[in-house]
Amino acid sequence: MHKPRSGHVLQEVLGFADETPSRKEASHRQRLKRLLSGKLDFHGEYSNYAVHSWHSFPAKFPPQLPRLLIRELTEPGEIVFDPMMGSCTTLTEAMLLNRRALGSDIDPLALEIAKAKLKTINASDVWATGRRILASAQKACDRNADGLAKEFERRFNENTRTFIDYWFRKKTQLELISLVREIECLLDPCLRDFFKLVFSSIIITKSGGVSLARDLAHTRPHKVEKKPTSVFVEFWRRLQRVLRDYYPAASVKDPSIFEADARNLPLRDNSVDLIVTSPPYASHAIDYMRAHKFSLVWFGYPVEHLSALRKKYIGGDSIGDVRLLPMPKHSGQVVRSLSHLDSKKGLVLHRYYSEMMQILLEMFRVIKRGRAVVVVVGSSRMRGIDVQTDKCLSEIGEEVGFHLVHVAERRMDRDRRMMPARWHGNGGNNIELRMHKEFVLGFLKPASEP
Ligand SMILES: C[S@@+](CC[C@H](N)C(=O)[O-])C[C@H]1O[C@@H](n2cnc3c(N)ncnc32)[C@H](O)[C@@H]1O
């Protein structure tokens, strides 16, 4: 067959220009299948480039995973969406690849992290401002400790003060107030968001941090006696680390970030080109709010407000006032098997699969026809039973209208994708093996109405 001549060149460059919708869908399906059948472990690959290492976040993606999917399944300028963006790994990669990044989350800290990560900062402004706010904060601590103590009383309500008093030393409290006050006064929103992120990153850390909690980054805080650490020294250290690997994520367009419950997205039908996302585990296995409130209280959120918000997170373990949906066959069986052993846990699982059904329905609505939705989920055991998240979510996805193209399994890099501490140290047993495995579900929205 000879090559097409003039008039066809543009079609060749644009790739799909002469394709009918069903051929487009077929090639998308093949591509998705090929990608998910390939190697998805990325162990040993360097992941701390650009802004990826700026803030701890449990169960974050290795950036190579969304990168591969975005590069192969979209064209520059197309819209890549993550409705549970967390530390915005998908959005960062979308921007680095010149796609339009769109992201949402229910978690206020995720939104703060995204605001800071996705803007371009000027390193020399950061150094100069960092020095200045540290000097002013230190001066306030040295000369106006009484004023800061009054500010503490004024800023926080009683419950929030009790929480802070339990988890932070008095001296640390005053240092944190003096620093956050300086940050709030910054007029440049980019610098303000950036320094809020650095501030939060000295509290939510893998080990240590300036609170009295250990394992905050794993969302399993427990109180320990620690050597006192200076907020100012930690802040300066983090600033240096954050800027070490920094380069901005260039984009054809600014990212759009918004607060939303993934079950109810304020987006038009058929409006995004690719979704790459990962939901929380069932039964609060990773309890985002439990850790994130250690930072959020300093940004003005009262603890009661945060506790109320926590109830709206997917995978919660309370069962009052939740909407349970009818489950398809296999998922219903898994829920029933668990209910026989433990009726409360059975309801918690039913809640999780119902919430995931609502999210899959929303993703089905907003993704364009013929395009892919990739959902990364961990395996979970409840009361010793494997609750088969891969099979159940595949089935639920098909129930809401998706074609299931492929389910891949990947081994998590145990040092990278931070998981709750109790999942570590179970050396080699079955539970430990399961918790370090996750599934990548590839769905496609059919090109035509059924
Ligand atoms: C596994 S994390 C996502 C991590 C992300 N892929 C990354 O690379 O950082 C799951 C996210 O779901 C969010 N989430 C939980 N419930 C939600 C809800 N109802 N609506 C939107 N996001 C929710 C959590 O706040 C958390 O950020």
The ligand as an SDF file (V2000), in Angstrom:
LIG
                    3D

 27 29  0  0  0  0  0  0  0  0999 V2000
   -4.5730    7.3590   48.0100 C   0  0  0  0  0  0  0  0  0  0  0  0
   -4.8040    9.0790   48.2670 S   0  0  0  0  0  0  0  0  0  0  0  0
   -4.3590    9.7650   46.7230 C   0  0  0  0  0  0  0  0  0  0  0  0
   -2.8590    9.8760   46.5740 C   0  0  0  0  0  0  0  0  0  0  0  0
   -2.4420   10.4710   45.2430 C   0  0  0  0  0  0  0  0  0  0  0  0
   -2.6320    9.5350   44.1550 N   0  0  0  0  0  0  0  0  0  0  0  0
   -0.9950   10.9300   45.2840 C   0  0  0  0  0  0  0  0  0  0  0  0
   -0.2140   10.5400   44.4250 O   0  0  0  0  0  0  0  0  0  0  0  0
   -0.6620   11.6840   46.2160 O   0  0  0  0  0  0  0  0  0  0  0  0
   -6.5450    9.2320   48.3170 C   0  0  0  0  0  0  0  0  0  0  0  0
   -7.0970   10.6530   48.3960 C   0  0  0  0  0  0  0  0  0  0  0  0
   -8.5280   10.5680   48.3830 O   0  0  0  0  0  0  0  0  0  0  0  0
   -9.0130   11.6980   49.0860 C   0  0  0  0  0  0  0  0  0  0  0  0
  -10.4360   11.5180   49.4260 N   0  0  0  0  0  0  0  0  0  0  0  0
  -10.9860   10.7900   50.4230 C   0  0  0  0  0  0  0  0  0  0  0  0
  -12.3100   10.8970   50.4010 N   0  0  0  0  0  0  0  0  0  0  0  0
  -12.6290   11.7130   49.3610 C   0  0  0  0  0  0  0  0  0  0  0  0
  -13.8500   12.2020   48.8240 C   0  0  0  0  0  0  0  0  0  0  0  0
  -15.0300   11.8920   49.3500 N   0  0  0  0  0  0  0  0  0  0  0  0
  -13.7870   13.0210   47.7400 N   0  0  0  0  0  0  0  0  0  0  0  0
  -12.5880   13.3850   47.2040 C   0  0  0  0  0  0  0  0  0  0  0  0
  -11.4100   12.9520   47.6760 N   0  0  0  0  0  0  0  0  0  0  0  0
  -11.4200   12.1230   48.7400 C   0  0  0  0  0  0  0  0  0  0  0  0
   -8.0810   11.7750   50.2920 C   0  0  0  0  0  0  0  0  0  0  0  0
   -8.1420   13.0490   50.8590 O   0  0  0  0  0  0  0  0  0  0  0  0
   -6.7350   11.4490   49.6450 C   0  0  0  0  0  0  0  0  0  0  0  0
   -6.0910   12.6430   49.2750 O   0  0  0  0  0  0  0  0  0  0  0  0
  1  2  1  0
  2  3  1  0
  2 10  1  0
  3  4  1  0
  4  5  1  0
  5  6  1  0
  5  7  1  0
  7  8  2  0
  7  9  1  0
 10 11  1  0
 11 12  1  0
 11 26  1  0
 12 13  1  0
 13 14  1  0
 13 24  1  0
 14 15  1  0
 14 23  1  0
 15 16  2  0
 16 17  1  0
 17 18  1  0
 17 23  2  0
 18 19  1  0
 18 20  2  0
 20 21  1  0
 21 22  2  0
 22 23  1  0
 24 25  1  0
 24 26  1  0
 26 27  1  0
M  CHG  2   2   1   9  -1
M  END
$$$$
